[in-house]
Every structure is written in C-alpha cells, then in structure tokens.
Amino acid sequence: MSRSFGIGVVGATGAVGREFLSVMEERNFPVGELRLWASERSRGKQIEFNGESHTVQVLDDDSDFTGLDFVLISASGSISRAVAPRVAAAGVVAIDDSSAFRYDDDVPLVVPEVNAEDLKEHKGIVAIPNCSTTPIVQVLAPLHEHSPVRRVIADTYQSVSGAGGMAMEELAEQSAAMSNGSESAPDVFPHPIASNLIPSIDDPRDDGYSKEEWKVSAETRKIMHIPELAVSATCVRVPVFRAHSAAVHAEFSDPIDADLARSLLEDVPGVEIVDDLAAEVYPMPMTAEGNDTTWVGRLRQDMSHPNGLVFWVVSDNLRKGAATNSLQIAESMIEQGLV
C-alpha cells in the first residue's frame, strides 16, 4: 500500500471496536488519520493506537466523516441504519458489522476469501456477515467449486462474546459465583449461561426458528450466490468466552470423501485443517481464540447420505468473524483500486 488511509471507527469502545484497533496495529494497516466515535458514556475516553492517544468523540448528528476513506461500524442495527448512509454520502466507504444492510440487494455481503469480486458493486456501504456464517462459507466455498452443494445443516455453538462485553462479564461473574456456592442472576441472557447452554439466539420467528438461525441461512445463500440452496441452522449460546464453533452437514451433487475434502481445503487461504480423531486432535474454541484462522476438523463422510460430508469448524468471532474480516475488506478494496 503506497499511501495511508483515513479510518473512522464507530463503536470504538465496544468489544469489536477495540478489536478493530488491535487488528489494524497487528496488520500494520497504513492508518493516516484516525477518528473514534462511541456513545455518550464514553465521551472523552482516551484510547491508545500505534503509541498515540486518541480521544473518543460522541456519535451524533454533527459527526463529520468527510476526508476519511473507510468507517468501520460496530453498533446496533438502528445506529448503523442511521450512520452508514451518512458515511456513504460523504464519499467514504462504510463497512458495517451489524445485520442492518446484509440483506439489501444493493449492498455487498462479503467474506474476501470467498466473494471479494462483489466489492466492485458497492455503493458506499459494505456489510460483513454474521460471525457464525463466515467460517461456514469459507469451508463450503472451495468444496462447492469441486461439486455443487445442495443442502446444508449447521448447528452452531456460539460464545458469549457474540453478545458483547457485558455478556462476557456476566459469564465471568456467574462462574465465580458458582465456584463459591452462590448465585448471580442473569441480566444479558434470559437464563444463567455458566455451566449451561441456551438454544436461542436473537429474536424468535413465527416459523419456530430464531433470527440468528435465519441469518445463517440467508447469508450463506447470498455470499455463495446460490439463492436456491437449502440451509437449516440451530444456534446455541455456550459458556465459552471467545470463538464460535459449528457442526456442519453438507450434501453435494457428487460424493466428497474426507481425503478429497482435505486435499481441497489444505491450500485455502485462512483455513487450517486439524484433524486426527484417534489422537484426540481437533479444533476447539481455545484453538481459535486470538487468531484469524478458520480451523477445520472432524472431516468425515456422512453415514446417512452418499453425497454428504460432515465437518467441525471453529473461528474467533471477534476477529475473523468481525474485525479482521472488516479490515480484509478494506485491504481488498485498496488492492482492487476501489478507493
């Protein structure tokens, strides 16, 4: 990259916002000007980036985005809906982490390793997928190139960090209370999360699915450009601080056995195979925490279908599932000459 770029971060003091800054430092992203925004409770907070202190501004109707190249947004859908169009109107690219624009026909929904070419169609706003969808499509896409995928069943096991910093605090408090023989009432979640599983994420739908489960289905179809793909998901919140996992059953047009799947995945950027069941070697949340790799294991032919393949996939939801994917989108747009 031959020049520096002006970067804004909306939601800079949140879990993903902090990760944006950390990942930018790690990747040596060429940041020139940096502007940080958050809510009123973070007014005046100082955040260090690349050895310099930056003051957090309050996001309001007077916030100025002009002169920047990218604004990375990690906020509620309502805030994103209000802010992203203002960013685009200022001639700046909004890269949004919420679900606000993911399903809009004129907004690219992008995992750069899978569909970076979709960025050419942007109109000032780019969406990133749900953090549980991203690793699933990263693995499905190269397999689909070999044999078209027909059906996907995904069961996700999602860490509490997907619900934000307060959810992580709640798990820590409940775990500590449990170890002391006391109780800590739930606040973020409807039930205690420590030593428990909650098979419901996001709002319920009339069809019996949750909104999170619908997201996995709709986003997989859009990213992979397969509108007719049959996808069903069950999304479960688990007492893990970081990294989402998923058990995926995929049906293809032709058989793909485990050895073929490994050969198709072994050179895929961002994907690493860890798979030796006899030696108890497989990806776990602790494998993925703090890195940008999508880890795959438990590869096996589905015993219930001749064209079926089963795999287990894990990735850090705050990094590849959010912050890193956003930065990779910016990097890809720069490489493609789109900014």
N, C-alpha and C positions, 0 to 999 in steps of 0.2 A: 504494500500500500504506500503510495508515494506522497500522500498528504494526510493531515489529521482531520478529524471529523467532529462536529459539534453534536454532543449527546445530551439528551434530557431523560430523566428518569421520574416517572410518576408512580408514587408509592414507594419512595426511596427508603423508608424506614421499616417496611414490611419484610417478611421472610424472603420473598422472591426479589424485592428491590435490593436488599443487601447482597443477595446472591448475584444480581446483575453486576454490581460494582466489583465483587470479588472475582467473578469470571473475566470481566474486562481487564483487570490487572493481570490475571494469570495468562490470558491470551495475548497480552501486550497490544490490545486494541488501540489504534492511534487516536486517542481522545485529545481534542484540542480544548474547546470549551465544554464545561460540564455544568448543567443546571439540574437541581434536585427539587422535587416537589413532594409534599405529603399533606396530611390533614392538619387542622388547627392545633391538635395536641402535640405535634412535632415542630411547631414554629420555632425557628432559631436554633434547632438542634445542629450540632456540628458533626459532620461525617468526614473521615479521612479517606482520601483516594490518591494513590500514587504519591504519598508523602505530603500531600497538601490538604488543608482543612477546607471543607465546603459547607456553606450554610444552607439548611433546608428551608425552602420557601413554602408558603401555604398555597395550595392549588385553589384558584378562584377564577372568576370571570375575567380578571385582568392579567392572568398569567400569559406571558409572552413566549411564543415558540419560534418566532422568526429568527433566522440566522443559523438555526440548527440543521443537522442532516437527518437525524433519527431521534424519535422519542419512544422510549421503551415504557410500556404501560403495564403495571400490575396493580389493578384496583378492581372494585366491583363492576359488574356489567353496566350498571346505571352510570357510573362515573366514566367508564370507557365510552359509552354511547354519547356522552356529552363532550368529552375531550378529544377523542380521536378525529372527528370531522374538523375540529378547530385546528388541530395539528396539520392535517392534510391541506386545509385551506391556506395555511401559512407556507405551503410549499415544502413541508417536511414530511418524512415517512413515519407514520405511526405503526409500531409493532406491538400488537396488543395480546396480552396473556389471558384475557377474560373470554367468556363464551359469547360476548355481545355481537361479534361480527362473523363468527366462524361459519355460519350457515347462509350468509348473504352471497348471492351468486356472483357479485362483482368484487368480492374480497377473497384473495388467495388464502388458502389454509395450508401451511407449508411445514414440512419436515425436509430440510435441504438435501439430505441424502436420498430422499425418495422423489420429490417433485419440485426441485429448485426452479425448473423452467416455468412454473406457474407464476413466479415473481414478475415475469415480464408483463403480466396482465394487471399489475397493481394500479390502483387509482389513488394512492396516498395512504392506504391502510392495508396492513398485512396481519393476519391472525395466526397464532400458533395453536396447536391442538391441545386438548385435554392431556394432562401428564400421564394418563394411563393408556391413551391411544398411541402416543408417539412410539414407544418401544415395540408395540404390536405391529404397526405398519412397517417399521424398519426391518423386521424379520420377514414379514409376509411378502414385501415387495420383490426381493430377489427370487423367492420361491415362485411367486406368481409369474415372473418373467420366463421361468422354465416350463411351468404348467399352470394355466389359469386357475385361480382359486374360485371356488363355487360357494362355499359356506364356511362361516367362522363362528365358533362358540368360544367366548372368552370369559373366564372367571378371574376378577381382579382382587388383589389383596393390598389395599392402599393405606399407606402410612398416615399418621395424624398430621404431619406437616402439610399435607394437601389441604388441610382446613385452616392453616395459618399458625402464627406463632403462639397464640393463646391456646390452641389445641395441643401444641407440644407441652406447654406449661401444665395444662390440665392432666395429661398423661403422667408427667413427672410427679405432680402433686398427689395424684391418686395412687401411683405406685409406691411413693414414700409412705403415704397413709396406710396402705395395705400392709406394708412391711412392719409397721408399728402396731398393727392390730386395730387401727381406727379407720374411719371412712372420710372420703372427700366427695361432696356432692357434685354431680355433673353440671356443667354450665354450657360449654360449647356443643357437646353432644347430648342426645336425648337420654342416654344411658351411660353408666360408667364404661370407660374404654380400657382401663387397666385390667389385665387378665380376662379380657372379654373380646368378642367380635360383634360388630354391628352390621348386619346385612342390608344397610340402607344408606345411600349417599345422595345428597341433594333432594329435591322435592319429588314426591310421588306423582305418578301419572295415572290417568284413568285406565290405561291398559295393564296395570299391575307392575310395570317397570318403573324404575326411578329415572329422574332426568339424567343422572350420571351414566346410567346404562344406555339410555337413548343416545347420549353424546358419543359413546364409543362406536355405536353402530353407524350413526350419520357421518361422523368424521372419517371413519375408515373408508366408507364409500367415496367421500369427496376427495380425500387425499390420493387414493389409488385410482380415481376415475373409473369406478365400477359401480354405477348407480343401482344396478340390479343385484349386487352382492347380498346374500343372506347373512346377516350378522345378529347374534344374540349375546347379551352380556349379563353377568351378575356381578355387582360391585360391592365389595365388603371392606369396611374400615377395620383395621387391625391395630393392636397395641405395639406398633413399631414407630420410631420417631421419624426416620427418613427412608426413602426408596419404596417404590411401588413394585409389586410382583403380579404376574398373571400366568394362569394356566390356559393355554390356547389349543383348541382342537380345530384344525383346518382341513377342509375337504377340497381336493384339487381335481382337475379334469383327468389326470393320469396319476398313477401311483408315484409317490416320492418316499423312498425309504430313508431311514436315519442316516445312512452313509452318504447318500446322494445329497440330502439336506445339508449335512456338514460341509460337503465339498462346495455347495452353492453359497454357503454363508461364510466360509473361512476367510475370504478376502474382502468382505463387505466393509466399507469404512464405518467405524464407530461400533461395530458388532464384534463381540468376542465369545467364542464357544468354550464353556467349562462343563464338561460332560463325561463323567465316569461314575456311574451309579454304584458299581461294585466297590469302588474305593471311597464312596461317600463324598464325591466331588461334584458340586453343582452350584449354581449361583444362589446367593441369599441376599437379603437386604444389606447386610454388613459388607458384602462384596461390592455393592454398587455405591454405597454411601460416600459422598465426597469426590466422585469422579464422573466423567462424561460418557463412559462406555455403556452400551446396552449389552447385557450379559445373557447368554442363552445356554440352556442345558435341558436335561431330561428329554432329549430328542428321541422319538420312537414312533414306529408306525402304529396307527390307531387300530387296535384289535377289533373294533366294531365296524370298520369300513375299509375296503381295499384301497381306496384313494385318500385315506385320511392320514394326517401327521399330527402328532402331539408334541408340544414343546412348552418349556417354562422360561419366562423372560423377566428380567429384573433391571431396573434403572433408577437413578436418583431423580426423584420428581422435581426437586428444586433446581437441579442443574439441567440435564438433558431434557427433562420434562417441562422446563420453563426458561430459566435464564440463559443457559448455553444455547438452546435452540433459537432463542431470540437473537443472540449475538451472531450465530451462524447465518441467520437470515440476513442480517446487516452485512456480514462479510461476503455472502454470496451476491447480494445486490451490488456491492462495490466491485467484485470481480467481474460481474456481467455488465458493468458500466451503466447501471440503472439509477445511480445517484450522481 
